[in-house]
Amino acid sequence: MSKSLLIKLGLLVLAFALIPALLVGFDKGYYYQIATIAAIFMLLAASLHLVTGVAGLLHLGHAALYGVGAYVAAILGANHGIGFTLGLPLAGLSAAAIAFLVALPTMRLMSIYFAVATLGIGQMLYLVFLNWVGLTNGPNGVMLFSGINLFGLEIDSDLGIYYVVAGIVAISILVLNRLSHSYYGNALRSLREDDQCASAMGINVTVMKIQAFVISAFFAGIAGALWAYTTGYISPNDFHFSQSILILTMVVVGGLGSLPGVLIGALLLILLPEALRSVGDIRNIIVGVLMFSAILFLPKGLFGEVSALNFARRVLGQGWAAKKGEKGIGWK
């Protein structure tokens, strides 16, 4: 059995056997909730990784696109009776459509100007969530009673909900991993390093940036829909600017350009505050000190991009290796 297959099987066993076994052992709804939230934020961090870590665009409005997905899923379910099976992809597509409209006038902006533009768009969407009472119910939020109904099968147990969320997050991360570690991902990295040079080499810089932004938003919308369906209630405060900063912090602490690092960063920043809940408000100081120390002593992140690329070469190399007499397509 190849090393690549062993690693994949190990991750699947961890996500779908060991963690559920621990959750069943504790048998507390609180732990199921934490596991579900951690999975959703792993997807959010992975989606931001594509546009910020790989393409190099500093995106400060990710939480707003996450909120678009959540509100679309919640409103369709609460007001129109559209369930999980159709509501989930519609939420992702709606977030992607908003991202496309945002990207058209902003993708020619550079560096900090793009960051400020996405910050402004994010705040504008937050104010829409907060003040468009007729659609979003304003600060009172939206209550969703339908839950998860998967192709006619009602999923109402904590373990069943965890499996659905874990499965969707795993598939999404697999897609993002393939995009990041492919010729397409290498083209995005060239934009991050020197977009003028990339343009001179024949890459359509603007189109590539728009594509990355829209794909990232689609998966953020999926994460938002999962949040709405699993919590049963959403409000504007769930998608405040501070959430964008939290997601960006996960990417930076984990390692810019490193998908494994991003996932580790998401787990750390979700699970650590919960593990320190017993110490009260001082936990925020402890988490802050640890984050500062990570940036100070590990500026490339907990699992940097070089380590991630080497890992990807080892894992994907055998699967993409050329057969005898054929030309290879992946890492050499």
N, C-alpha and C positions, 0 to 999 in steps of 0.2 A: 504494500500500500504506500502511495507516494506521501511525501511530507505535506504537500499542499492539501491533499484530501484529509489527512489526519488533523490538520489545523482547523479546517472547515467543520469536520465532524465534532471536534472538541468544542468549538464555539456553539454549534447547534445543541450539543448535550448540555452545555452550561445554560443557554437561554431557555431551552424547552424541557429540561429534565431536572437539573440541579437547583436552579432558582425556584421553579414551581414546587419542588420537594421541600425546600426551606420555607416557602410561603405557607404551604399546607401544614408544616410542622408547627409554625407559630400560630396559624389559624386566627389571624387578626386582620380586620379590614384595613387598618392603618398601614400595615406592611405591604399589602397589595396596592394600596394607593401610592405609596412611595415608589414601588417598583414600576408602576405604570407611568408616574410623572417622570422618573428617571429615563425610561424608554422614550417618552415624547421629547424630552430635552436633548437626548442623544440625536434624535432625528433633526431637531432644530439646529443643533450645532453642526451636524454633518451637512445640512443644506447650506448654512452660511459658509462652511468651509469651502464649498465649490466656488463661490463668488468672491470671498475675501482671501481665503488661504491660497487658492489655486490661481484664480484670475487676478488677484491683487487689488480688488475694488473695495475700499473701506465703506461698508454698508451699515448705516446707523438706523435704518428703519425696518429691520427684519421682523420685529415684534408686531408691527402694524400689518404686515402681510400675513403673519401667523394669525392675527386677529380677523382678517378678512375671511380666511378659511373657517375659523370658528364661528363667526357670525353667519356666514352662508349656510353652514351645516345646521346651526341652531334655528335660524329663521325658516329654512326649508322644512325642518322637522316639526317645529312648533306651529307654524302658520299654514303649511301646505301639505303636511302629512308625508313628506318625502323622507324615506328612511335611510339607514346607514349605507346600504349597497349602492344606491344612486347618489346619495348626499356626499359621500366621501370623495369620489372623483370630481363632482361638481365644485366642491370646496377648493380642491387643488387647482382646477382649471380657472376658477374665479380669481384666486390669488395670482395665478400666472398672467391672466388677462390684465389685471390692475398693474402688475409689474411691467408688462409690455408697454402700457400707456405711460408709465413713469419713465421707462428706459428711453423712449423715443427722444424726448428733449434733453435728457441728462447724460447720455452715454458719451457725449463729446466733451464733457467736463473732465477735468483732470484732478487727481489727488484729493486735497482737502475740499475742493469745490464740489466734487461729487459727494463726499461725505456730508457736507452741509446740506446739499440738495436732498439727499435721502433722509436726513434728520428732519428737514422741513416737511417732506411728504409724509413721514411717519407721524409727526405731530398733527398734521392735517387729518389723517385718517383716524387718529385717536380722538380728535375733536368731533369728527363725524360720528364715531361710536357713542360719544358722550352726549351729543346734542341733537341728533336726528331721532327724536323720541318716537315719531310715527313709524320708523323702520326698526330701530335697534332697542327701543324702550328706554333709551337714555341711560342715566346712572343706575336705574333699577335692573338693567341687564335682561337676559332672556333665559327663561326656564325651559329646559328640554326634557320631556318625559318619555320619549320614544326609546331611548337607549340604543343598544346594538342589536339589530335584527339582520342576520347574515343569510341572505337568500331564503328568507322565510323562517329561519331558525332563530328563535329568541335566545340571546346570550345574556343571562342575568346573574350568573354566579361570578364571584370575584376571580376565580381561577380561569374561567372561560374568557372573561374580559381581558385578563392579562395575556392569555394565549393569542387572542385576536390582535391586540396592540403589538405584542412582541413579534408576531408574524409579519404584520404590515411594516413595522419599523425595520425588521431584518431584511425584507425584500427591498425596501427603499434604500437602505444603506448599501446593499449589494450593488444596486444600480449606480449610486453615487460613487462607489469604489471603482466600478468599471469605467465610469466617465473620467475619474481623477487619474487613473493609472492606465492610460491609453494614449494613442496619438492625439486624440482630441484634448486630453488633459495636458499633454506636453505643449500643445499649441496655446492653451490658456496660460500656462506658465511662462511662455514666451512673451505674452502680453504683460504679465506682471513684471518681468525683468526689463523689457525695453519694447514698448509697443510700436515705436517708430521703426526699429529694426525688424520687428515682426511684419509690419506693413510692407517694408521694402522686400521682404521674402515672399510676398504674395498673400499674406493672411489678411482677410477683411476684419480689421480690428473692431469696428463698431458692431458688426453683425455677431462676432464671437462674444463680445461683452453682453449684448442683448440676450443672446442665447443662454449664457451662463446665469444671468440675472433672472430670466424667466423660469429656467429649470429649478433654480434655487427657490424661487417663490412658490412653485408648484408643490414642492415637498414641504415647505413651510405651511402652506395651506392644508396639506394632508395632516400635518402635526396639529394644526388648529382644530380641524374637524375631530381628530382623536380626543383632544382636550374637551371639546364640547360634548361628545358622546359619552365620555367616561365620567365627567364631573356632573353632568346634567344641568349645569348653570354656568353662564359666562357673564362677565361685566367688563366695562371699559378698563378698569384697573388691572385686569389680567394682561393687558397689551400696552401698558405704559412704556415710555422711553426706557425706564430702568430695566425692563425685560430685554430690550435690545442690547443694553450694556452687559447684562448677565450672559447672554448668548455669545456676544463678542468676546467676553472674558474667558468663556470656556474654550473658544478657538485659540486665543492667544496663550493661555496657560498650558493648554494641551500641546500646542505646537502649530504655528502657521504652516499650512501646506501639508499637514500630516493628519490623515483621516483617523488612524488609530489613536494619535495623541488627542485629537478633538473629542473622541468618544470617552477617553480617560478623563479629560477635563470636565466634560459634562457630568460624568458619574461623580467626580470629586466634589463639584460645586453643588450638586443636589444632595448627595448622601452625607457629606461631612457636616453641614449645618444640622441635619436631622440627628446624626450620631452625637452631636454636642448639645442637643436640646436640654439635657439635664443641668448644664452649667448656666442656663439662663441667657440674658442679653450679652454676657461676656463672650458668647460663642461667636458673635459678629466680629469682635476684636481678634479672636483666634484665627478665624477664617481670613480676615484681612491681612494679618501678619503672615500667614502661610502663603497667601497669594502674592504678597509683596516679595517674600523670600524666593518664591518660585521664579518671579520675573527677574529678580536681582541675580540669582545664582544659576538659573537655567533660562537664559534669554531666548533660546531657541525652542523652549517648551519642554514639557515632561517627556515627550516622545517626538523629537524633532523631525523635520522633513527628510533629512538625509537618511536617518534610521528608518523612517517609514518607506522611503523609496527602495532602500536595500531589502526591507522586509517584503515589499511588493514584488521585487524581482525574484526573490527566492520562492515566494508562494505562487506567483503567476507564471514564472518562467517555464516550468515544466509543462503547464497546461497550454501555453502558447508556442512551445518549441516546434520547430519545423520538422516534418517527417523527412526521411531520407529523399533527397532529390527535389525538395520543395523549399520555397522561400518562407522564412519565419515572419510573423506579423507583430510580435510583442517585444518584450525585453530580450536583449541578446545576452 
